[in-house]
Amino acid sequence: MLSVKKALTIRVSGKERKQKVRKLLYDLTHFRNLLVILVNNYYQTFKEALLNQSVLYGLLTEKGYTGKYRKEFEKVLDNVNAKKELRDLLDELVAQKEKVGNPYFIQSVIRQVIKDYKSYFKALREYKRNPKKFRGLPRPPKPKKLRLLMNFSVEANANTFRQERDYLLIKLRKGKYLKVKLPKDFSYRVSSVRLKLFGDDLYVDVVYECEVKEVKPKGEYRAGIDVGLDELLSVVSENPNLRSFIVSGKEVKAFNQWFNKEKAKLQSQIDYLRNELRDGDSYEEKD
């Protein structure tokens, strides 16, 4: 028997429930934006990347940091304090962290930003060795426009939720929780949860562990299928009579991006018209 992780996606329903989750994800996105700007500006100023999670989290705490990276932390803190722009950014970041009010989600965002930057620097090194593999120079992570935010997710560990018989109780902020009902006869142990914004909808990915039987191949050949974005399907087989092939996903990806932009554009126009009508009603009432 093999132990594997699977994800069960549950849609968040109810106006008040969705509003609580949406507000949290927007606050976390703003925290991510400030962190990305801080890391970018620090790198441009000192030619060093802030990719130490302990150091970054230490900058956000009142007590500072006293662990094994203390010298690195003190150097970074001195550099930040020496530049007013960086100090102001850090102050904004600390204030946004307090506004979020959930350290576990904050840690998850920090880990994801570090991962994004490591991927960027890895791609940059590969670009310098073989630029023909790329369409252009890799770009560093950038802030997300909150007004056009259509896709964002954050993962949290077992410290953020409590699993009961048929539901999960997820702590969003201090005093605010989200109760998620699980399917009947759900007997698996939940290891983590993900809150996801996709378009206008909100979801909870329940990540759980289960055991599956190891299936041995019946024939003499094996094949592998990899699912991705730019390459929707990559199929490889040991059978010499079966050619490997790739199904492009760029067309689907481009259509999805176009759809999200058009949807955001129309929603912006709707919001503008609503504001105009509301202001007009207020003006008539005053007269």
Solvent accessible surface area in square Angstrom, and as a share of the most:
residue,aa,sasa,rsa
1,M,140,0.63
2,L,86,0.43
3,S,82,0.53
4,V,51,0.30
5,K,131,0.56
6,K,96,0.41
7,A,55,0.43
8,L,50,0.25
9,T,72,0.42
10,I,36,0.18
11,R,127,0.46
12,V,2,0.01
13,S,61,0.40
14,G,41,0.39
15,K,174,0.74
16,E,136,0.61
17,R,81,0.30
18,K,44,0.18
19,Q,118,0.52
20,K,66,0.28
21,V,0,0.00
22,R,69,0.25
23,K,102,0.43
24,L,0,0.00
25,L,0,0.00
26,Y,62,0.24
27,D,9,0.05
28,L,0,0.00
29,T,0,0.00
30,H,66,0.30
31,F,0,0.00
32,R,22,0.08
33,N,12,0.06
34,L,12,0.06
35,L,1,0.00
36,V,0,0.00
37,I,58,0.29
38,L,1,0.01
39,V,2,0.01
40,N,31,0.16
41,N,30,0.15
42,Y,1,0.00
43,Y,81,0.31
44,Q,121,0.54
45,T,63,0.36
46,F,54,0.23
47,K,148,0.63
48,E,70,0.31
49,A,39,0.30
50,L,10,0.05
51,L,45,0.23
52,N,28,0.15
53,Q,64,0.29
54,S,42,0.27
55,V,2,0.01
56,L,4,0.02
57,Y,45,0.17
58,G,5,0.04
59,L,12,0.06
60,L,4,0.02
61,T,47,0.27
62,E,181,0.81
63,K,194,0.82
64,G,25,0.24
65,Y,44,0.17
66,T,111,0.65
67,G,34,0.33
68,K,174,0.74
69,Y,80,0.30
70,R,129,0.47
71,K,175,0.74
72,E,76,0.34
73,F,12,0.05
74,E,75,0.34
75,K,103,0.43
76,V,6,0.03
77,L,50,0.25
78,D,92,0.47
79,N,27,0.14
80,V,0,0.00
81,N,76,0.39
82,A,77,0.60
83,K,89,0.38
84,K,155,0.66
85,E,114,0.51
86,L,3,0.02
87,R,73,0.27
88,D,58,0.30
89,L,18,0.09
90,L,1,0.01
91,D,70,0.36
92,E,90,0.40
93,L,2,0.01
94,V,40,0.23
95,A,62,0.48
96,Q,14,0.06
97,K,28,0.12
98,E,114,0.51
99,K,113,0.48
100,V,0,0.00
101,G,32,0.31
102,N,4,0.02
103,P,61,0.38
104,Y,75,0.29
105,F,0,0.00
106,I,1,0.00
107,Q,48,0.21
108,S,12,0.07
109,V,5,0.03
110,I,1,0.00
111,R,103,0.38
112,Q,89,0.40
113,V,2,0.01
114,I,14,0.07
115,K,129,0.55
116,D,43,0.22
117,Y,6,0.02
118,K,112,0.47
119,S,63,0.41
120,Y,36,0.14
121,F,32,0.13
122,K,139,0.59
123,A,29,0.22
124,L,30,0.15
125,R,130,0.47
126,E,44,0.20
127,Y,54,0.20
128,K,153,0.65
129,R,169,0.62
130,N,58,0.30
131,P,66,0.41
132,K,191,0.81
133,K,128,0.54
134,F,61,0.25
135,R,217,0.79
136,G,39,0.38
137,L,110,0.55
138,P,21,0.13
139,R,207,0.76
140,P,56,0.35
141,P,18,0.12
142,K,145,0.62
143,P,54,0.34
144,K,73,0.31
145,K,142,0.60
146,L,58,0.29
147,R,171,0.62
148,L,66,0.33
149,L,13,0.07
150,M,29,0.13
151,N,90,0.46
152,F,16,0.07
153,S,55,0.36
154,V,6,0.03
155,E,67,0.30
156,A,2,0.02
157,N,59,0.30
158,A,59,0.46
159,N,95,0.49
160,T,3,0.02
161,F,25,0.10
162,R,128,0.47
163,Q,63,0.28
164,E,65,0.29
165,R,229,0.83
166,D,63,0.33
167,Y,49,0.19
168,L,0,0.00
169,L,39,0.19
170,I,0,0.00
171,K,77,0.33
172,L,1,0.01
173,R,31,0.11
174,K,181,0.77
175,G,64,0.62
176,K,98,0.42
177,Y,96,0.36
178,L,1,0.01
179,K,111,0.47
180,V,3,0.02
181,K,139,0.59
182,L,6,0.03
183,P,61,0.38
184,K,183,0.78
185,D,144,0.74
186,F,27,0.11
187,S,99,0.64
188,Y,92,0.35
189,R,147,0.54
190,V,5,0.03
191,S,19,0.12
192,S,13,0.09
193,V,0,0.00
194,R,68,0.25
195,L,0,0.00
196,K,57,0.24
197,L,1,0.00
198,F,101,0.42
199,G,11,0.11
200,D,67,0.35
201,D,42,0.22
202,L,0,0.00
203,Y,48,0.18
204,V,0,0.00
205,D,7,0.04
206,V,0,0.00
207,V,12,0.07
208,Y,27,0.10
209,E,56,0.25
210,C,14,0.09
211,E,114,0.51
212,V,47,0.27
213,K,160,0.68
214,E,112,0.50
215,V,129,0.74
216,K,158,0.67
217,P,87,0.55
218,K,206,0.87
219,G,57,0.55
220,E,144,0.65
221,Y,92,0.35
222,R,156,0.57
223,A,73,0.56
224,G,37,0.36
225,I,118,0.60
226,D,93,0.48
227,V,107,0.62
228,G,29,0.28
229,L,133,0.66
230,D,57,0.30
231,E,78,0.35
232,L,67,0.33
233,L,61,0.31
234,S,25,0.16
235,V,18,0.10
236,V,91,0.52
237,S,21,0.14
238,E,92,0.41
239,N,40,0.20
240,P,110,0.69
241,N,138,0.71
242,L,90,0.45
243,R,212,0.77
244,S,64,0.41
245,F,99,0.41
246,I,113,0.57
247,V,59,0.34
248,S,55,0.35
249,G,2,0.02
250,K,80,0.34
251,E,121,0.54
252,V,93,0.53
253,K,71,0.30
254,A,58,0.45
255,F,127,0.53
256,N,58,0.30
257,Q,90,0.40
258,W,138,0.48
259,F,95,0.40
260,N,28,0.14
261,K,148,0.63
262,E,63,0.28
263,K,67,0.28
264,A,10,0.08
265,K,113,0.48
266,L,99,0.49
267,Q,73,0.32
268,S,40,0.26
269,Q,86,0.38
270,I,77,0.39
271,D,59,0.31
272,Y,137,0.52
273,L,106,0.53
274,R,137,0.50
275,N,69,0.35
276,E,87,0.39
277,L,128,0.64
278,R,139,0.51
279,D,90,0.47
280,G,31,0.30
281,D,82,0.43
282,S,51,0.33
283,Y,146,0.56
284,E,126,0.56
285,E,146,0.66
286,K,172,0.73
287,D,133,0.69
